[in-house]
Amino acid sequence: YRNTGADATFLAGWAVVFERADLSRRSIVERYEQLVAPLQQEVADKRRALLEAHRQQASGPASSMVDSDKEFLARHADLTARDHVIGLEASLSAAEAKLRDVRSRNRQLRDKLEAVEAHAQAGFARKVVRRLRRGLTR
């Protein structure tokens, strides 16, 4: 049988103690009633407190609801603005990364162009030299 008087939660939150005993039905019911009665009283107390709080809130002045609505709307506006800022920061970060990629590609293409121009100028210079040599040998 479960020993309802022993607390084994220091081992784990779900730990319980079982014991061997020859208990009558009456003693089993008494043990469980001793365990359940305080819990039922606690639940009843919490329900009463919740009901009282609900009644007080319902009968409270309307101005407090207006104030809380204004606070809620202001908080909502703040959170929405923060969300927009976070979105804009993410978009800006993506645009900056794209710009870095484009600038890198631009640098690569300029280097290629300079190499091609240097190669073309060297080729043109060779052609001029060849023509001049041909002209001199004729």
C-alpha positions in Angstrom: 0.0 0.0 0.0 1.0 3.6 -0.6 2.2 5.4 2.6 0.5 8.7 2.2 2.1 10.1 5.3 5.7 9.7 4.0 7.2 12.5 1.8 9.7 11.1 -0.6 9.9 14.2 -2.9 13.4 14.9 -1.7 14.4 12.0 -4.0 12.3 13.0 -7.0 9.1 15.0 -7.5 7.1 11.9 -8.4 8.6 9.6 -5.7 6.2 7.7 -3.3 6.7 5.2 -0.5 5.0 1.9 -0.6 4.9 -0.4 2.5 3.7 -3.9 3.2 0.8 -3.9 5.6 -2.3 -5.8 6.3 -4.7 -2.8 6.2 -8.4 -2.9 6.5 -10.5 -1.1 3.9 -11.4 1.4 6.6 -7.8 2.3 7.3 -7.0 2.6 3.6 -9.9 5.1 3.2 -8.9 7.0 6.3 -5.3 7.4 4.9 -6.5 8.8 1.6 -9.1 11.0 3.2 -6.3 12.5 5.4 -4.3 13.2 2.2 -7.2 14.4 0.1 -9.1 16.6 2.6 -6.5 19.4 2.8 -6.1 19.4 -0.9 -9.9 19.7 -1.4 -9.9 22.6 1.1 -7.1 24.3 -0.7 -8.9 24.0 -4.1 -12.1 25.4 -2.5 -10.2 28.4 -1.0 -8.6 29.1 -4.3 -11.9 29.0 -6.2 -13.5 31.3 -3.7 -10.5 33.8 -4.0 -10.7 33.6 -7.8 -14.5 34.2 -7.8 -14.0 37.2 -5.4 -11.3 38.7 -7.6 -13.5 38.2 -10.7 -16.5 39.9 -9.0 -14.3 42.8 -7.9 -12.9 43.2 -11.3 -16.4 43.2 -12.9 -17.7 45.7 -10.4 -14.6 48.0 -10.6 -14.8 51.5 -12.1 -14.9 51.8 -15.8 -12.0 54.3 -15.8 -9.6 51.7 -14.7 -10.6 49.6 -17.7 -10.0 52.6 -19.9 -6.6 53.2 -18.4 -5.7 49.6 -18.8 -6.9 49.7 -22.4 -4.8 52.8 -23.0 -1.8 51.0 -21.5 -2.5 47.9 -23.5 -2.7 49.9 -26.8 0.5 51.8 -25.9 2.3 48.6 -25.1 1.0 47.1 -28.3 2.2 50.1 -30.3 5.6 49.9 -28.7 5.9 46.2 -29.4 4.8 46.7 -33.0 7.4 49.4 -33.5 10.1 47.2 -32.1 9.0 44.4 -34.4 9.2 46.8 -37.4 12.7 47.9 -36.3 13.9 44.3 -36.0 12.5 43.6 -39.5 14.2 46.7 -40.9 17.5 45.8 -39.3 17.3 42.3 -40.8 16.5 43.8 -44.2 19.4 46.3 -43.8 21.8 43.5 -42.9 20.7 41.5 -46.0 21.1 44.5 -48.2 24.6 45.2 -46.8 25.6 41.6 -47.4 24.4 41.9 -51.0 26.3 45.1 -51.4 29.5 43.5 -50.2 29.0 40.7 -52.7 28.3 43.2 -55.6 31.4 45.2 -54.6 33.5 42.1 -54.5 32.2 41.0 -57.9 32.9 44.5 -59.3 36.4 44.4 -58.0 37.0 41.0 -59.7 35.6 42.3 -63.0 37.7 45.4 -62.8 40.8 43.3 -62.2 39.9 41.1 -65.2 39.3 44.2 -67.4 42.7 45.7 -66.4 44.3 42.3 -67.3 42.5 42.2 -70.7 43.4 45.8 -71.4 47.1 45.2 -70.5 47.0 42.1 -72.7 45.4 44.1 -75.6 47.9 46.9 -75.3 50.7 44.4 -75.3 49.2 42.8 -78.4 48.7 46.1 -80.1 52.3 47.1 -79.3 53.5 43.8 -80.8 51.5 44.5 -84.0 52.9 48.0 -84.2 56.5 46.7 -83.8 55.8 44.0 -86.4 54.5 46.6 -88.9 57.5 48.8 -88.2 59.9 46.0 -88.8 58.1 45.0 -92.0 58.3 48.6 -93.1 62.0 48.8 -92.4 62.8 45.5 -94.1 61.0 46.5 -97.3 
